Amino acid sequence: MNDSEIFRTVKLFALALCIGVFLVSCGDNSDKAPVPGNFKISGEIGGVSMQDVTMFLTGPETRSVSTDASGKYSFAKLSNGSYTVTPVKEGYIFNPGSTSVNINGVDITGPNFTATSSVAPTFALSGTVSGVIVKDVMISLSGSGNATTITNAIGKFGFFGLANGSYTATPALTGYTFNPPSLQVTINNANATFDTFTSAEASAGASAVTYSISGAVSGEAKQGVTMNMTGAATMAATTDASGRYNLTTLGNGSYTMTPVKPGFIFEPTNKTINISNANIKGQNFKSVKEAEKTNAPVAETVPIEAPQSTALSNVTAATSTTINSGASTISGMVRGAILQGVTLVLTNSADPKFTNIATSDATGSYRFTDIANGSYKVIPIKTGFRFRPISVVLNMNGSGVIAPDLTASNKNPGKLMGGTIQGVPLSLSKVVVTVPLSLASKEIDGGVTSNLLTNPQGITDDGTNLYLTDSYNHKISELVVATGVLTTLAGSGSQGGMDGTGKAASFNRPDGITNDSRNLYVADTSNHKIRKIEISTGIVTTLAGSGNQGAEDGTGTAATFYNPSGITTDGSNLYVSDQANHNIRKIVIDTGVVTTLAGSDGTGDADGTGAAASFNYPAGITTNGSNLYVADAYNHKIRKIVIASGTVTTVAGSGIQGGTDGTGKAASFNYPGGITTDGSNLYVVDYGNHSVRKIVIATGIVTTVAGSGAIGEADGTGTAASFYYPNGITSDGNNLFVADSTNQKIRRIE
């Protein structure tokens, strides 16, 4: 090989090498990163709230997703770049508050967060009274906190929202003694339970121990003020020249003191006083001339079209609060059965008065502009439609936010009957969620900062809103489900029996509630009355019941009841579970005429017609227009009454406590309470089993819809969810709503 051939060979080798290098660099490259836009960020939420946390992603792309039941989330198809992940859920804080990650050719795993409640933890105390009397025993709590409550129909009682510390419970009821006289327990980062109190009748011939309530009225009217007292006893006294008064010979119990003198108002307007084996002193009031009274300003309101299952009547006009500097947009899409003309209401969690409104266009698109940084909720509203989700929570943090899609479907076309929407069988996924609650701004402005609900009992739906008996707050509340806003429709918050308008009226542990779309009808249990409330005005009147215990038929206040509990209506008549009389009463709404439809006035479980039938503390009651269905609590049965004849039969329940599903009498219940119907099925709150049961009316087949059977407050599906002595139940035609009494919550079963 000569020099030229060697040179040629070297050049060819060099050329081949270059080509090889070029092909390697430009070839398959399968070991390197895929093309931009194909990466993923994933992680999870731990702690006290894992599901339905909204995860916001900002950076080269802006997105939001919700965590699943195990707290996991994922953002897919992302480009290279720097991103920030931020978790948001009302009522919770997260550690860390946000995490920054950088995608550089690989997926990112593990931006994890831990959720904790944004409020200080509180706990519950519970207990039981057994013996000869179990219901309506007053339990006074003292120690690290002071409160009172009364036992329910099976002797159970509870106190909630308590901090760590030592507490003493003392039972009291005139004519009875209790062993032991009091019990002590300590809360240490967990709920606690008292041992059982046993009741007995006081010894015959023993002289009754009585107590007194005394105090004084100061200010511009001292002498001649009438001190009206209601509650465990009703009496009055008049103040002397120095303003002093004294009411004597009082037994243990709860009393409400109200000072009255024409031309004057008093601070406070009334007081609730509890006697527990001691005289009560220092119950003082201050008088002011009526002319000096000033009225708080009334917030401007704007009417909003009714939503799919609730109405936003009188939403407070927008008064924007800037959370942080900067402003941007919130946008989103409505999809499904309707696109155009959906009203979107934007609220701000930090400012109850903030409201902004947008309307979707022909494509379903909507937009809110000039929105300050902060946490917001978007609520879709359109008459005749429902939306999933009902609302979405978003976090504005210096850039535009795109909300998750809202999907519309046609609302159930059922009709109002028996205080519930029925006519079309419910199709339930059995998913149980807690309805978020907040006080209306006018309640906050009025200084109402106590528990939102205290032992809610009854619940009814008029096709627009829910209405609740907030039993231990002695109030009737309106609940707008889409917003979770609670407003007091009637009731002062103190025990009493006064008719009046709104908060000028008073109740005493109201229980059952129903409606005919214009009026609410309430079983005012401890007043032994049936009350009527005009929904549009809040005017409260007494429809029937003298206020004294009894079982007399008659007209209006000439009739008597004894702890009326459940109530329903067919539009012309009311039907009442007169619980302690063990019978079912009928009231003609137009005339107030009260008659007994079924029941013998004594305990029993006999089927039969009219007085030949018997009940044992009947509780909830509902109707389909032709028949009544009664939760016969102490018989552990569900009974049917033909309205036209008064004939009573047993639909389901063996009569023995239990929680077995089955057909008719092969099934068992444990103190069934609230009951409602969709026209084809009955839905029963099985109080002692902490669950909700379904009965097919045509066959009597009983199944469990939701509830594990154990005490709890977990959301979930079917038996994965839990309740704590639930009571009332109703439907909006699409979902069930349950008054989860001891959890102080309203739960929705979808």
Buried (B, 14 or more C-beta within 10 A) or exposed (E): EEEEEEEEEEEEEEEEEEEEEEEEEEEEEEEEEEEEEEBBBBBBBBBEBBBBBBBBBBBBBEBBBBBBEEBBBBBEEBBBBEBBBBBBBBEBBBEEEBBEBEBEEEEBEEBBBBBEEEEEEEBBBBBBBEBEBBBBBBBBBBBBBEBBBBBBBBBBBBBBBBEEEEBBBBBBBBEBBBEEEBBEBEBEEEBBEBEBBBBEEBEEEEEEEEBBBBBBBEBEBBEEBBBBBBBBBEEEBEBBEEBBBBBEEBBBBBBBBBBBBEEBBBEEBBBBBBBBEEEBEEBBBBBBEEEEEEEEEEBEEEEBEBBBBBBBBBBBEBEBEEBEEEBBBBBBBBBBBBBEEBBBBBBBBEBBBBBBBBEBBEEBBBBBEEBBBBBBBBBBBBEEBBBEBBBBBBBBBEBBBBBBBBBBBEBBEBBBBBBBBBBBEBEBEBBBBBBBBBBBBBBEBEEBEEEBBBBBBBBBBBBBBBBBBBBBBBBBBBBBBBBBBBBBBBBBBBBBBBBBEBBBBBBBBBBBBBBBEEBBBBBBBBBBBBBBBBBEEBBBEBBBBBBEEBBEBBEBBBBBBBBBBBBBBBEEBBBBBBBBBBBBBBBBBEEBBBEBBBBBBEEBBEBBEBBBBBBBBBBBBBBBEEBBBBBBBBBBBBBBBBBEEBBBEBBBBBBEBBBEEBEBBBBBBBBBBBBBBBBBBBBBBBBBBBBBBBBBBEEBBBEBBBBBBEBBBEBBBBBBBBBBBBBBBBBBBBBBBBBBBBBBBBBBBB
